[in-house]
Amino acid sequence: MSYSIELELQKFSKAVALKDGKKATLRPLHKADEKEFHQLFLGILEPERMFIKHRVTDLKVIHDWCQNIDYGRNLPLVALIGGKIVGVATLHQQLGGWKRHIGRVSVLVHPEYRGRGLARALIAEILEFARNEGLEKVEAEFIGEQTAAVHMFAMLGFRQLLRLEDYVKDMQAVLHDYILMGLDLKTDEEYAGVGG
């Protein structure tokens, strides 16, 4: 039986308990989420928004994302608390070429909801989707100053693949270190019993 991400997403809505006892609902981003999704990005402080690759305060950018969702290429999984989108993790894929076996993961949680295990829950679900899609590796990109995010990804098993000093520029054209982390999705257990 082959895995179909569209079929899997149709039945996907998952409640997760956070460290503070609150519950969050994880589900795919929908077209109708445009306004609420934009509010998530507006709630990110300006210094931190400098590290986001896209102009997420521009409603047109968010509109394009929400109206042109392609779950096979970019799977955005949102976290809701009380009907409000408070976090998002995305699995980015290249459907062909020499990196088709590698996914890229990104995550963002509203500052008021950090430290509760929400980012970890989102990433865990995204990694499960990546495995089911047959990806062999996932990577995550960071700016040098994102030490908390780098630490959290390291705790999830990601390792630093490279660090380039003063390699990327934020939205104000200030140089920052670039960090690439990676995780192998294939484990030794998958090969247990293989052979003679």
N, C-alpha and C positions, 0 to 999 in steps of 0.2 A: 504494500500500500504506500503510495507516494504522499509526501507531505505537501499540503497546499496552505500557504500562509493566509490566503484570503478566507478559506474555510475555518482555519484556526482562529482568526481574528473575529469572525462572526459570532463565535461562542465565548469570546474572551471579555471578561470583566471580572476582576479579582480583588477581593478585599484583603488588605494586609494590616496587621496590628503593628503600630509604631512603638518606640521605646516609652513614650509618655502615656501609653494606653489608648490613644486615639486610633481610629481606623481610617485608612485611605483606600480609595478605589483606584485600581490601575486598569486602564483600557486604552485602545488605540485613539489617536487624534481623529476627530470627525470634522467635516466641512463646517458644521454649525458651531464649532468651538472657536471660530476666528476671534471674536471680541474677547472672550475669556483668555485665550492663548496670548493675545496681545497684552492683556493686563499682567500676565506673568512676567513678561519681559520689561514692562514699565516699572514693575516692582523691584527690579534689580538696580542697585545703586550704580551711578554713573561710572565711578572708577572700575567697577567690575565689568560693566558693559563694554569697556574698552577692550576686553579680552575676547569678546564674542566676534566671530568672523564676519557676521552679517549685520546690517543696519536694522536691528530688531525693533527699534522704536518706530520705524516707518511702517505704517499700517498696510501699505501696498505690498511690502515684503511678506508680511504675515498672511495677507489675503491670498497671494500667489501660492504660498506653502499650503494653506488650508484647502484651496480650491483645486489644487493639482497634486493631491496625495497619490503617490505610487508606492504602496507598501512593499513591493518587491525591491525597490531601490533605496527608499528611506522609510523606515518604520518608526514613527514617533509614538511612544507610549507615554501617556500623561497620567499624572497622579492627581486625584481630586479629594478634597476634604470639604465637606459642607457645600458641594456643588461648585467649588472654586478650584481652578487648575493651579496647583501649587508646585508642580515639578514636571519635568519631561526628560526622558532618555530616548535617544534615537540610535537605531542601527542603520548605518549607511553601507550600501553595497555597490560594487561594480559588477554588472552582469556579464561582462566579457573582459578579455585582456589578461595581462599577466598578474593582476591582483584580484582576480575573480574569486579566489578562495579565502580572501581576507576581508573582514568587515571592519568598519570604524565605528566606535562607540562614543557618544557624547551624552552628558547629563547636566541638568541645571535644576536647582531647587530654590524656591523663593527664600530669602534670608530668614523670614519668620518661622520657617518650617525645617530649618537645618538642625543637625545634631539629634535627629529622632530616628535615623535608620531609613529614611525615605530614599535617598540616593542609592543606598546599597540594595534596597528592594527593587528599585527600577532597573538597576544594572543586572541584577540576578535574573530578572525576567527577560531582559534583552539578550543576555548570554544564552538563555534557554532557546529563544527564537533563533539565534545564530547557529547553535548546534543543530536544531531541527532543519534549518535551511541547508545544512551540509557544509557550512563554513569551517575551515580548519584553524583559523587564527582570527583574533580581533586585535585592533590597536586603538590607542587613545592618544590625543595630542594635547599638550599643555604649554602654557607660558611658564617660565621659571618661577614666577611669584605665586603660582597656584599650588603652594606646598600642601595644603589640607587635601585638595583633590588628588594630588600625586600620592599622598599617604594612603588615602582611602582605596585607590585603585591597587596600590601595592598590597594592601590587606586582602584584596579580592584575588590575588595571585598574579597580577600584572607585574612585569619587570621592565626596568628602563632599558630601551634598546639603543637610544642615543640622546645626546644633549649637545645642541649647537649654540654657542654663545652669540648674543646679539644678532640673531638670525631672522626674527620676525618683527613686524611693526604693528603696534596697536592702532586704533582709529585716530589717534593724535600723532601718528608717525614716530612714536617713541620705540626704540629698539628693546627687545627682550630676548632672553634665552628661549629656545624651542626644545621641548622634551617630547620624545616619542616613546610610549610604553606599549608592550604587547603581551598577549596571553595566548598560549596554545590551547585549543579546544579539544584536541585529541589527547586522551589520557591512556596510560598503560593498561588500565582496567578494560578499555575497549578492545584491547588486543589479547586479553587473558584467554587462554584456551586455544588461541590460533596457533597452528603449526602441528607438529606431529608428536 
